Amino acid sequence: MAPSVAQLESVTATVDPVQAIKENIKAQPKAEATEDKGPSYPFYYPYFDVNEKFAPLEIFEHEEPGLRADPKKPHLLTPNVTTTDISPYLGTEVKGVQISQLSKEGLDELALFVAERKLVVFRDQDFKDIGADRQIEIAKHFGPIQRHPTSGNVKGYPEFHVVYRDPKHDFFREYSGANRASHLQWHSDVSYEKQPPGTTFFFILDQVPISLPLTRFAHPDQHLAARSRRWRHPLPLAS
């Protein structure tokens, strides 16, 4: 039996990606309609102190921990660990190991693994529950911690960079303006420093249930390689 016209229309109809995103946003629960119970981890609520000053950064000799690592990574990628590459050039998902339990050798291997894969995603971690002092101790294994000069941190712990939003406080919107068509921003973290940060730890305390990704990562080398030679040539600065 031949398909009906209605069936043909449903098969051949195309989906407008922009309209699909709009419909997806409409389907998300409105922030005003949900009960605001406050942050689950109030200790990490962003702290701003206009009188907090940091001394200018000084050039230091960096010892890359990945250079000490065993290339086979026996302390990190044990038989119980599973890995899945997110893409050929960028990103690997890791399950079956706790960052908080890694030895110094395991952290060295993690530094090497991150250098190789650029982005490593660890699932089911207890990292957010081990306390600020232990979190800083682990992060310092990879080098001096950069203190962001303008964003909110944790009171008494300027080593943290806190990204926080709730129905009443949207610091990002207040900073960048509410009249923008898009709040998507591509950037390389604090690239203005003479010695930009190497390994960066991201961990989520609370996350709103939403189907659209809030943070995306890109491989700058692959991005530039895909551009034309003319596009890659440095643009002249306006005088």
C-alpha positions in Angstrom: 0.0 0.0 0.0 1.4 3.4 -1.0 1.9 5.9 1.8 -0.6 8.7 2.2 0.1 12.3 1.6 0.1 13.0 5.3 2.7 10.3 5.8 4.9 11.7 3.1 4.7 15.2 4.6 5.8 13.9 8.0 8.8 12.1 6.5 10.0 14.9 4.2 9.4 17.8 6.6 12.6 19.5 7.7 13.4 20.7 11.2 14.5 24.3 11.6 17.4 24.1 14.1 16.8 27.6 15.4 13.1 27.0 16.0 14.0 23.7 17.7 16.2 25.5 20.2 13.5 28.1 20.9 11.0 25.3 21.5 13.5 23.5 23.8 14.0 26.7 25.8 10.2 27.2 26.1 9.9 23.6 27.4 12.4 24.2 30.2 10.9 25.0 33.7 10.9 28.7 34.4 13.3 29.7 37.2 10.5 31.8 38.8 8.2 28.8 39.0 10.7 26.6 40.8 11.3 26.7 44.5 14.6 28.3 45.3 16.2 26.3 48.1 19.5 28.1 47.8 22.9 26.6 46.9 23.6 23.1 48.1 27.2 24.2 49.0 26.8 27.7 50.5 30.5 27.6 51.5 31.3 28.2 47.8 29.0 31.1 47.4 31.0 33.7 45.4 32.7 36.3 47.6 33.6 39.8 46.4 35.9 42.1 48.3 36.9 45.3 46.6 39.8 45.7 49.1 41.3 42.3 48.3 44.6 43.0 46.5 47.1 40.5 45.0 50.7 41.3 44.4 51.8 41.3 40.7 52.6 37.8 39.4 56.3 37.0 39.1 57.8 34.7 36.5 58.6 31.4 38.0 60.3 28.2 36.9 57.6 25.6 36.2 58.3 21.9 36.5 55.8 20.0 34.4 54.5 17.0 36.4 53.6 15.1 33.2 57.3 14.8 32.4 57.7 12.6 35.5 54.9 10.3 34.5 55.0 6.7 33.3 53.7 6.8 29.7 51.7 3.6 30.4 49.9 5.4 33.3 49.6 2.3 35.6 48.5 4.4 38.6 45.8 6.3 36.7 44.4 3.9 34.1 44.1 0.7 36.2 42.3 -2.4 35.0 39.1 -1.1 36.7 39.1 2.1 34.7 37.2 2.6 31.4 37.9 5.4 29.0 35.8 6.7 26.1 37.2 9.3 23.6 34.7 12.1 23.1 36.3 13.1 19.8 39.5 12.1 17.9 41.4 15.2 18.9 39.8 16.5 22.1 38.3 14.9 25.2 38.2 11.6 27.0 35.6 10.4 29.5 37.0 8.4 32.4 35.1 6.1 34.8 36.3 4.0 37.7 38.8 6.2 39.5 38.6 8.9 42.1 40.9 12.0 41.6 40.9 12.5 45.3 42.5 9.0 45.8 45.3 9.3 43.3 48.9 9.1 44.5 51.6 11.5 43.5 52.5 9.2 40.6 48.8 9.0 39.6 48.6 12.8 39.6 51.7 13.0 37.4 50.1 10.5 35.0 46.9 12.6 35.0 49.0 15.7 34.0 50.4 13.7 31.1 46.9 12.4 30.1 45.4 15.9 30.1 48.3 17.2 28.0 47.6 14.4 25.5 43.8 14.6 25.4 43.4 18.4 26.3 40.1 17.7 28.1 39.4 14.8 30.5 36.0 14.3 32.1 35.7 12.2 35.3 32.4 10.8 36.3 31.0 10.0 39.8 33.6 12.0 41.7 33.7 12.9 45.4 36.0 15.8 44.7 33.4 18.5 45.6 33.0 16.9 49.1 36.7 16.6 50.2 36.9 20.2 51.4 38.7 23.3 50.1 42.1 22.6 51.6 42.3 19.2 50.0 41.1 20.5 46.7 43.8 23.2 46.7 46.4 20.6 47.7 45.6 18.4 44.7 45.5 21.4 42.3 48.9 22.7 43.5 50.4 19.4 42.4 50.1 20.8 38.8 51.7 24.2 39.6 51.0 27.5 41.3 47.3 28.4 41.4 46.2 31.5 39.5 44.1 33.9 41.5 41.6 35.6 39.3 41.7 39.4 39.8 38.1 40.3 39.2 35.7 37.4 39.6 34.2 36.0 42.8 36.1 33.5 44.9 35.5 31.6 48.1 35.9 33.7 51.3 39.3 33.0 52.7 40.2 30.9 49.6 41.1 33.2 46.7 42.4 30.2 44.7 38.9 29.4 43.6 37.1 31.0 40.7 33.3 30.6 41.3 30.7 30.7 38.5 27.3 31.1 40.1 23.7 32.0 39.0 20.3 31.7 40.5 16.9 33.2 39.8 17.8 36.4 41.6 21.5 36.7 40.9 23.0 36.4 37.5 26.5 37.9 37.8 27.4 37.0 34.2 24.4 38.9 32.8 25.0 41.8 35.1 28.6 41.9 33.8 28.1 41.4 30.1 24.7 43.2 29.8 21.2 41.8 29.4 20.5 43.1 25.9 22.8 40.7 24.0 21.4 38.4 21.4 23.6 35.6 22.7 25.6 35.1 25.9 27.9 32.5 24.3 31.5 33.5 24.7 34.6 31.7 23.4 37.8 32.4 25.2 41.0 30.9 26.5 41.3 31.3 30.3 43.4 34.3 31.4 45.5 34.2 28.3 46.7 37.7 29.0 49.1 36.4 31.8 52.8 36.0 31.0 52.4 32.5 32.3 48.8 31.4 31.7 47.4 28.5 33.8 48.2 25.0 32.6 45.9 22.4 34.0 42.5 23.7 35.1 40.0 21.8 37.4 36.3 22.3 36.8 33.8 20.7 39.1 30.0 21.2 39.4 28.3 21.8 42.8 24.8 22.4 41.5 23.4 22.2 38.0 20.0 23.2 36.7 18.4 20.3 34.7 18.7 21.5 31.1 19.3 19.7 27.8 21.5 22.3 26.2 25.2 22.3 27.2 26.2 25.3 29.3 30.0 24.9 28.7 31.7 23.7 25.5 35.3 23.1 24.8 37.2 23.4 21.5 40.6 22.5 20.2 42.3 25.7 19.1 44.9 24.0 16.9 42.3 22.1 15.0 40.1 25.2 14.7 42.9 27.2 13.1 44.0 24.3 10.9 40.5 24.3 9.4 40.7 28.0 8.4 42.2 29.3 5.2 45.7 30.6 5.2 44.4 34.2 4.7 42.1 33.9 7.7 44.9 32.6 9.9 47.2 35.5 9.1 47.3 38.0 12.0 45.1 41.0 11.3 46.8 44.4 11.4 46.0 46.5 14.4 44.1 49.7 13.9 46.3 52.8 14.6 
